[in-house]
Amino acid sequence: MSAGDPAAGDGREGGDRGGDRGADRGADRGGLRAALGGLTTRGRSFLAAGVAAAVCAYVLGQSDLLRVGLLLSMLPLISVALLYRTRYRVAGSRRLAPVRVPAGSEARVHLRMDNVSRLPTGLLMLQDHVPYVLGPRPRFVLDRMEPGGRREVSYRVRSDLRGSYPLGPLQLRLTDPFGMCELTRSFSAFDTLTVIPRTESLPPVRLTGDASGYGEGRRRSLALAGDDDVIPRAYRYGDDLRRVHWRSTARYGELMVRREEQPQRARCTVLLDTRAIAYHGVGPDSAFEWAVSGAASSLIHILERGFAVRLLTDTGDCVPGAGGDGFAATPQDSADSAGLMMDTLAVVDHSEGDGLARAHDLLRGGDEGLLIAFFGDLDEKQAELVARMRRRSGAAVAFVMDSEAWASGGASAGPVEERLRLLREAGWTALAVPPGASLSALWRLADTARGEPSGDGPGGYGGWS
């Protein structure tokens, strides 16, 4: 929950020192002018009618009409003075549930107002600033709040477009009982709603590579998790006394503890091509949005399988980037890494680059395990560069867009098939993505294309190799 700044009815700070009195008088005059500027149409009409009646009474010599004019003129002025001199203070806060929401889903925004003054409030009108893509601007009318009272309201927001959207600032409109004057006070705090890409549940397939602790070797490492290493080490403060190795302690004459072997984690890199020249069309149903959603679905699916995952783009940007190679340092970082990668995909946009050389250079450092890539249009030069990426990873699966087919709704053209053939000859499992394709179907097709069974039973994972 994020708290906004307290909003005062007058918004002024008192000062007792002589040097501050001139500034206070200037602030009072400025605040009074702002209060007069808050006259509503009703208040301005009453003031104009009162002035007109007073002028007519003076011209016609009608004292009764003069009293009516004075009454009409004084009523809005008295309302301005009363509203301006109001001393109650109101604190506001906002809470989002949830903070991250998939595109097309709803989130609820909870607003809370607290009267922190010793006086009851009058009628309050509450308004929150919301980007137009999230829906209409919410407005609420709050009745009188007793001293120390609280009011809570909520509204829903929804967007079909991924992105990061600010909510706020919260505005509070104060009115007098006669509706003659309105004053607006704004809170300074705001919150951010992150609309992440749509994700698709993917079927279980065999997902590991062929080196660095993958496949059968990885299963052996996982089976050994928690087993003792044959070489003990010296005791350190904070070590569990239950791990004391008494035979080694007697041999070396100092307290020794057994070491735990840390299992190797299978690694996966998800590569997203964001080049503007590689995609055509815009909107939620465009090829680029399909690629972003596909990358998000792959990340979530592989993280749930216990992989160490990183997101890589054609610009060379790597997320989470916690370690020197860009992967999360420990399994405990997986949740934070997932949030960081989804936040990145929520705001990712087209890049101005024309090639994939930066991503190729980042993948140059040897075997990185499984590589899953989402490409836009590939010319011959970029297809050859992508083909060389395969030699620097374990298994490699590519989903290649044909933007012209997406724009026209037709089948893949000849050049796309030539690019796929080149990638397959280099060892990639390369699939063309037709317009509106289901990633789960392509995911299973990628496994079938290898001529291997789709698992060792429910949730089984052997090796995409």
N, C-alpha and C positions, 0 to 999 in steps of 0.2 A: 504494500500500500504506500502510495506516495502522497505526502501532505503538501497542500498548497499554502501560499502565504495567507495569513489572516487578513480578511477584508473588512475594513472599518467603514462604518456609516459615513464618517467624515474623512477618514484617511489621514489625519493630521497628528503630528507629534508635538506636544507642548514644550515650551522653553521658558525658563525663569531668568536666564542671564540677560542683562541689558544689551549685550552685543548681538543677541539673537532676536531681539524684539522686532527690528526692522524686517528681517527675513520672515518672521512669523506673520507680520502684518501683510507682507507681499504675498505669502502663501495663502493667507485668508482671503485676500482680494481675488487671487487667481482661482481659489476653490469656489468662491462665491460666484464668480463669472461662469465657472463650469456648471454650478448648480442652476443658475438662471438659464444657461444653454440647455438644460435638461427639461425645460418646460414642454409638456405635451401639447398636442393640438388643442385639447380642451383647455389647458391652462393658458395658452396664448390667446385663445378665443375669449376667455373670461377677462383677461387683462386688456385686450383691445376693446371689448364691449364696455368695460368700466371706464377706460380713458375717454371713449366716445361719449358715454353718458355724462361724464364730468364736464367735458367741453360744451355739450348741448345745454347742460344745467347752467353753466356760466353765461352762455349767450342768451338763454331764455329767462334767466333769473329764477329757475325752479330749484328751491332748496331740497325738496323731496327727491328729485331726480339726481341731485348731487350726492345725496346719501346712498342711493342705489348704486351710483357709479363708483363711489369709494368702496362699498362692500364688494362689488364685482372685481375691483382692482386689487383689493387687499387679500382676497381669498387665495389666489395663486401665489402671491408673494409670501403669505404666511406659510403655505405648504412648502415653498422652497426653503424658508428659514428653518422650519421644523425638521425637514429631511436633511438639511445641511448640518444641523446641530445634533443630529442623532449620534449617540455615543456607543451603541452596541457594536460588537465585533463578531464576525462569523469566520470560522475556519472550514476549509473544504478539502476533500481528499478523493482520490480516484483509484479504483482497483480493477484490473483486467482479468478475465477468466475465460480462456487461457491467454497467456502472453503471446504464444505462437499458435497460429491456426492455419490449417490448409486452405488453399484457395477454394472458394465455393462454400466454405463452412462458416458458421456464425460464432462470434465471440460476444460475451456479455460484459458491459462496462457498468460498474457499480459506483455511484456517486454518494458521498456522505457529507452532510453539512452539520456543523456543531456551533451552537450559540455559546461563545465563551465569555460573553459579557454578563453584567448583572441586570440588564434590562431585557424585556421581551421584544422580539422583532415584530415588524409589521409583515405585510404581504411581500414575498420574495419571488422573483422570477429567475430561474436558473437556465443557463444556456451553455452548452459545450461545443467547442469548435471541432468539427469532424471533416476530414477531406471528403469531397463529393463522391469519390469512388466507394466510400464505405456506407453511403446512404444519406438520408436527409439529416439536417442539423437538429439534434434533440433539444426540446424546450420543456421546462417543467414549472409549475406554479406551486410554491410552498406556502402553506398557511402560517399563521403566527407560531413562532417558536418561543417557548418559555426559557428563562435563564437556565443555562446548562442543558438545554434540550438538544435533540438530535433528529435529523430527518435523513432517510435513505431512499434513493430512487435508482433505477437502472434502465438501460436501453441496450439494444442489440446492434451490432455492426456486421457487415458481410461484404466481401470483395471477391470477384472472380479473377482479379489480377493480383499476382504476387507482388510483394514490395514491403517497404517499411513505412508506416504511416503514423505521423504524430497526432495525438489526441490532446486537445487543449490549445490555449489556456481556457480555464473555466471562467465564465462571466456570471456575475450576480447583479441583477437589476433591482433596485430599491424603488418603491413607489409609495406615495402618500395615500391615505384612505380615499381621497376624492379623485385620484387619478390626474392631478394637476401637474405633477413633476415626476421625472424618472432619472435616477442616477445609476450609472453602470460602474461596477468595480470588477477588475480582472485579477485573477490569481496568476502567479508567475509559473507555477509548476505545470509540466505536461508529461505524458507518458507516450510510449511507442508501441504500436501493435505491429507485429511481424506476421505477414501473410506469406507462408512458405509454399513451395510448389505442391501440386497434387502428387500423391504417391500411390503406387499400385502394389498390392500384395503379390510377391513373386513365388513361384513354385520351388520346392527343394530340388536342386541339381547338384552335381559334383563340382565343387568350387575351388579346390586347392591346386597349387602349382606343383612343380616337380623338383624343388630344391629349397635349401635354407629352412629345413624343418617342416616341410609340407608333406602331404600324402601320408604314407605309412610312418615315416619318420616323425611327423607331427603327432600322430596318434600315440607313438611310443613316448614322446615328450610329455603329452598330456597324462598318460598313464603314470608317469613318474612324478607328477606334480606332488610335492610334499614329501617325497622319499628323501632319505638322508644321503648326502654326498659321503663318499668313503673317507675324505680328508676333512678332519675337523678344523676349527679355527679357535683363536683365543676368545675368551669371554669378554663381552662388552657390556657396559652398564645399560640396563634395560632389556637384556636378553632373557627369554623365558628359561627359568631354572629347570623346567621339565626337559629341556634339550641338552642338558649337561651330558657329555660323553665321559663316563667315569673311567673307562679303560685308558683313554688318552690323557685324562687328568692325572691318573696315577703314573703314567709313563713320562709325561713332560714336567710334572711337578707344579702345574698351574691349571686353573680352571679352564676347561675346553668345552666348546659346545658344537653340536652337529649342524652342518650347513644344509639348507634346503636348495635343491636344484630348481632354478627358475625355468619353466617351459618356454620354448620359443613360440612366438605368435606368428601365425600366418599373416602375410601382408597382402594388401590389395590397393592398387591405385586406380581411381576413377578419373578419367581424362575427359574434359568437356571442351569441345571446340566452340568458341564464342565469336569467331570472325564474322564481321558484318557481311563480307563478300561471299560467305559460304551459305547464307540463308536468304530466302525471299519470303516476303509476306510478314504480317504482324498480327497480333491478337492472340487470344487464348488458344486458338486452334492452329497456330502456325507451327512450322517445323522446328523453329528454335525453342518454343515453349515445350514441345514434345521432348526435345533433347534435354532440357533442364529438368523436366519432371522425371525422365528416365534416369538421369544421374542421381536425383534425390531418391528414387525408389531403390536403385542399386546400392547406394550408401547405407540406407536403413536396413536393407535385407542382409548385407554382408556384415554390418556391425552386429546385428543380432546373432550372427554365427561365430562371434568371437574374434574376428579378424582385426588387425591393426590397419586402419583405412586412412587414406589421405585423398583430398580432392585437388586435382591439378587442372589448370586451364592452359590454353594456347599461349597466354601471355607469360607463362612461367610462374604465376602465383600459385602457392601451395598452402592448403589449409588442412589440418590445424597448424602445422609448422612448429610444433612444440619441440621436437628434436632436430638434430642436424639434418636428418633426411626428410623431415616433414611429417613423420608419423607421430601419433600420440606416444608419450613415453611409457605409460603403464596402462594395464587394462582398466584401472579405475578412472582413467581420463576419457573413456569411451563416451560416456554421457555428455560431458562437456564438449568433446570433439564433435559429436553428432549435432548438438545445438549450434556450435560455431559454423559447421559446414552448411547446415540448413539456413542459417542466417545469411551466409554468403550467397547461397543459391536464390534466396528470396530477392536479392537486389542485383544479381549479376545481369550485366547488359552486354551488348555487342562490343567487341574490341575493334580497334582500327587496324590491327595487324593484317598482314596478307599471307602469313605462313605459320608453320608449326615448329619452327626451328628451336624456339626457347623451350618448349615442352620436350623436344627431342634431346636437347642438351641436359635437361634435368634428369632424364631417364638414362643417361649415359653411364651412371655409376654402378653398373653390374646388375645382378638379378634382383628384381624388386617384387617377385611373386606374381600374383594375378594382376592383369591389366585389363580394365574394361573401359572402352572408349566410345564416345558419341561424337560423330563427325558430321559436319555439313557437307557441302559440295567439295570434292577433292579433284584438283587438276592432276595432270600426270606427275609433275614435280612433287607435289605434296603427297601423292599416293606412294611414290618411291621413298619419301622420307618416313612416312608412317610404316611402310614395310620394314625399314631398318629398325624401328622401335621394337619389333617383335624379338629380335636377337638379344635385347637387353632386359627381357622379362621372362617370367615363367610362361604361364598360359596367357593368351591375349584374345579378347573378344571385341569386335568392332561392330557398331550399329551405324550405318552410313545413310545419310539423308540424300534424297533427290529432290531438291527444293522445287524444281520445275514440275515434277510430278505432283508434289503437294499443292502447288499453285493451280495446276490444271485439273487435278483429280484423276490423272491417267496413270499408266504403268511406268516403271523405271525405263529410262532411255539406255541406249547402247553404251555411252561413255561410263555410266555408273557400273554396268556389268563388267566392263574392262577393269575398272578400279578394284572391284571386288575380287576379280580373278588374280590381280597382282598381289593383293593382300593375302589371299588364300595360299598362293604359291610361297609366300614368305612365312607361312605357319599360323596366320591369323584365322580365327573363326569369324568370318565377315558376312554380315547379313544386310540386305537392303531394307530400309524402313518405308513401307508404302504409306500413303496418307491415311491417318486415323488408325494406325496399327495398334494392337494391344502389346504392351511390353511383356506381359506375362507369357503370351503366346510365342513371341520372339525369343524370350528367355529359354523356354522349353525347346524351341527349335534349335537354338544354339547348342544345347546339350545333345540333341538328336543328331545334329550335323557332325558330331565327332564320332558317331557310331558306338557310343558307350551307353550303358544303362543310366537311367536318370536318378540313381541313388542306391543306397544300401538299405532301403526300407524307408519309413517315414523319417524325414529329417536327416537322412544319411548323406555324407559328403566324402567322396574319395579323391578325385582329381580331374580337373579340366587341364589336360596336359597335351 
